[in-house]
Amino acid sequence: MTRISEAVVLMAGKGSRMRGLDKALLKPFVPILGRPLISSILNALVRAGIKTVNFVVGYESERMIAQVKELIPSSFDSRFIENPDWQKQNGISLLTAASHVGRSFLLTMSDHLFDQSIVDLLLRNAVMDRLNVALDRKLDSIFDLDDAMKVQTRGNRILKIGKHLTVYDGIDTGLFVCPPEIFDHLERAKRDGDCSLADGVRSMASEGKARAVDILDAWWQDIDTIAMLACAERQLRSRLAQHDVVFANSGSDRGDRAEN
């Protein structure tokens, strides 16, 4: 049985780079081969044995909550945490969950697709008193390397993180196992009341408390733009027969009914 039973899902932002697709469409519900993007994350959490899920919402929170509730598996103890400062960086969104989690937790974004094997590998190899970052070392497979969150490591120790690094050997996939200590580091990293998740990783890395978990040959894709969405759908069509993609996994009965 996994040692991690709780997750935080960040879904507070506006998703402005996807707004051209449909001005009324909330980003977590962008259809991927006909199914809402968020359904793949929910399926992955179910299969990983997660029991409690904290959804951090912000932009159009009432509509977001109502739509997510239609897809949430009945096995989850679900909480919705509102970030009134959702226009700020994602570190502030994570900080709003500080009083709701008291032990190490799985952290994911609401706009990423990933193989189930990444979640399983991360949970299996996480060190509980460290920040564990799922890292992709397949640099030639990254869709938009210029915009990717780059990571420099020594072995599995994270040394530096940032989009503008010139020396790096991996890409942050947006999946983490975090100790509660991450909240202290995010508070310390605040500048003018704002901070990013990368700032928290950077702070923990400076104390030797951030480590990389190599995802090996597994696949993932950030869905940040319409071009990324198209790329993900192309790759998924060619991978569905392999039955190892989160999207291809069957979800809960409740989720399947809501999507039909």
C-alpha positions in Angstrom: 0.0 0.0 0.0 1.3 3.5 -0.9 2.5 5.7 1.9 0.8 8.7 0.3 -3.0 8.9 0.5 -3.6 12.6 -0.1 -3.2 14.8 -3.1 -3.4 18.5 -4.0 -4.5 19.5 -7.5 -3.8 23.1 -8.6 -6.6 24.5 -10.8 -6.9 28.1 -9.8 -5.6 29.8 -13.0 -7.4 31.3 -15.9 -5.7 29.2 -18.6 -5.4 32.3 -20.8 -3.2 30.7 -23.4 -6.0 28.2 -24.1 -8.8 30.8 -24.1 -8.8 31.1 -27.9 -10.3 27.5 -28.1 -13.5 28.6 -26.4 -13.9 31.7 -24.2 -16.4 29.9 -22.0 -14.5 26.7 -21.6 -12.6 26.2 -18.3 -9.1 24.8 -19.0 -9.4 21.6 -16.9 -12.4 20.6 -19.1 -10.7 21.0 -22.4 -11.6 17.8 -24.3 -8.8 15.4 -25.1 -10.1 12.9 -27.7 -13.6 13.7 -26.4 -13.0 13.5 -22.7 -12.3 16.3 -20.2 -8.6 16.8 -19.4 -9.2 16.7 -15.6 -10.8 13.2 -15.9 -7.3 11.7 -16.7 -5.9 13.2 -13.5 -8.8 11.8 -11.4 -8.3 8.4 -12.9 -4.6 8.5 -12.1 -5.3 9.4 -8.5 -7.8 6.6 -8.1 -5.3 4.0 -9.5 -2.6 5.4 -7.3 -4.6 4.7 -4.1 -5.2 8.4 -3.3 -8.1 8.8 -0.8 -8.2 12.6 -0.1 -8.0 15.2 -2.8 -7.7 19.0 -2.2 -8.7 21.0 -5.3 -7.3 24.6 -5.2 -9.6 26.8 -7.3 -9.8 30.5 -8.1 -10.9 31.7 -11.5 -14.6 31.2 -11.8 -14.5 29.0 -8.8 -18.2 28.3 -8.4 -18.5 27.0 -12.0 -15.2 25.1 -11.6 -16.4 23.4 -8.4 -19.8 22.5 -9.9 -18.2 20.9 -13.0 -15.5 19.0 -11.1 -18.1 17.5 -8.8 -19.7 15.9 -11.7 -16.5 13.9 -12.4 -15.2 13.2 -8.9 -15.1 9.4 -8.0 -17.2 8.5 -5.0 -14.1 6.9 -3.4 -12.6 10.4 -2.8 -12.8 12.6 0.2 -12.8 15.8 -1.7 -12.2 19.4 -0.5 -12.3 22.6 -2.5 -9.9 25.4 -1.3 -10.4 28.8 -2.8 -7.4 31.0 -3.6 -8.7 34.6 -3.7 -5.3 35.7 -5.2 -5.5 33.3 -8.1 -4.0 35.9 -10.4 -0.7 35.4 -8.6 1.8 32.6 -9.2 1.2 28.9 -8.5 3.2 29.0 -5.2 0.4 31.1 -3.7 -2.2 28.6 -4.8 -0.3 25.8 -3.1 0.1 27.9 0.0 -3.7 28.1 0.4 -3.7 24.3 1.0 -1.2 24.6 3.9 -3.8 24.3 6.7 -5.5 21.4 5.0 -2.6 18.9 4.7 -0.5 17.7 7.6 1.7 15.0 6.0 3.5 14.4 2.7 1.2 14.6 -0.3 1.1 14.1 -4.1 1.0 17.4 -6.0 -0.2 17.7 -9.6 -1.4 20.3 -12.0 -4.9 20.1 -13.5 -3.6 20.6 -17.1 -1.0 17.8 -17.5 -1.4 14.4 -19.1 0.9 11.6 -18.0 1.4 7.9 -18.0 0.2 6.1 -14.9 3.7 4.7 -14.5 5.0 8.2 -13.6 2.7 8.5 -10.6 3.5 5.0 -9.5 7.2 5.5 -9.9 7.1 8.8 -8.0 5.1 7.4 -5.1 7.2 4.2 -4.9 10.5 6.1 -4.8 9.6 9.2 -2.8 11.7 10.1 0.3 9.2 11.4 2.8 11.4 14.2 4.3 12.4 15.5 0.8 10.7 17.3 -2.0 10.5 14.7 -4.8 10.2 16.0 -8.4 9.3 13.7 -11.3 12.0 14.6 -13.9 12.1 14.0 -17.6 15.6 13.6 -18.9 14.5 13.0 -22.5 15.2 16.5 -23.6 14.7 15.9 -27.3 11.1 14.8 -26.6 9.9 18.1 -25.0 7.4 19.9 -27.1 8.4 23.5 -26.2 11.8 23.3 -24.6 12.2 27.1 -24.4 9.2 27.4 -22.2 9.8 24.3 -20.1 10.8 24.3 -16.4 14.5 23.3 -16.6 16.3 21.4 -13.8 20.0 20.9 -13.1 20.9 17.9 -11.1 23.9 16.1 -9.6 22.9 12.5 -9.5 19.3 12.7 -8.0 20.0 15.9 -6.1 18.4 19.0 -7.6 20.8 21.9 -7.8 18.9 24.6 -9.8 15.5 25.1 -11.4 14.2 27.7 -13.7 12.9 28.3 -17.2 16.0 30.3 -18.2 18.7 27.9 -17.1 21.4 27.4 -19.8 22.9 24.3 -18.1 20.3 21.6 -17.3 19.7 17.9 -17.6 16.0 17.4 -17.0 12.5 19.0 -17.2 10.1 19.3 -14.3 6.9 17.4 -15.3 4.6 19.0 -12.8 4.3 16.0 -10.5 5.7 16.1 -7.0 5.6 14.4 -3.7 5.9 17.2 -1.1 6.6 17.2 2.6 4.7 19.7 4.7 8.0 21.7 4.9 7.4 23.0 1.4 5.0 25.5 2.8 7.7 27.1 5.0 9.9 27.4 2.0 7.2 29.0 -0.1 6.6 31.6 2.7 10.3 32.3 2.8 10.5 32.7 -1.0 7.7 35.3 -1.2 8.6 38.6 -2.8 5.9 41.3 -2.6 3.4 38.7 -1.5 4.0 36.4 -4.4 6.0 33.3 -5.2 6.1 30.4 -7.7 6.3 26.7 -7.0 9.7 26.8 -8.6 10.8 29.3 -5.9 9.8 26.7 -3.3 11.8 24.0 -5.1 14.7 26.4 -5.4 14.6 27.1 -1.7 14.5 23.4 -0.7 17.2 22.6 -3.2 19.5 25.2 -1.6 19.4 23.1 1.6 19.9 19.8 -0.2 16.2 18.8 0.3 15.0 18.5 -3.3 15.5 15.4 -5.3 14.7 14.1 -8.8 12.9 10.9 -9.6 13.7 10.0 -13.2 10.5 9.1 -15.2 12.7 7.0 -17.6 10.8 6.2 -20.8 7.3 7.4 -19.6 5.3 10.0 -21.5 3.7 13.2 -20.3 2.5 16.5 -21.8 1.7 19.9 -20.4 -1.5 21.2 -22.1 -0.8 24.9 -21.9 -1.6 26.0 -25.5 -3.7 24.9 -28.4 -0.6 23.7 -30.1 0.3 21.5 -27.1 -3.3 20.1 -27.1 -3.0 19.1 -30.7 0.4 17.5 -30.1 -1.0 15.5 -27.1 -3.9 14.2 -29.1 -1.6 13.1 -32.0 0.6 11.2 -29.5 -2.4 9.7 -27.6 -3.9 8.3 -30.8 -0.7 6.4 -31.5 -0.4 5.2 -27.9 -3.9 4.1 -27.0 -3.3 0.5 -28.1 -0.5 0.2 -25.6 -2.9 0.6 -22.7 -0.3 2.4 -20.6 -1.6 6.0 -20.9 -3.6 7.5 -18.0 -6.1 8.8 -20.5 -6.8 5.3 -21.7 -7.5 3.9 -18.3 -11.1 3.4 -17.3 -12.3 5.8 -14.6 -14.7 5.5 -11.8 -18.3 4.6 -12.6 -19.4 8.1 -11.5 -16.8 9.7 -13.8 -17.7 7.6 -16.8 -21.4 8.4 -16.4 -20.8 12.1 -16.1 -18.7 12.1 -19.3 -21.1 10.2 -21.5 
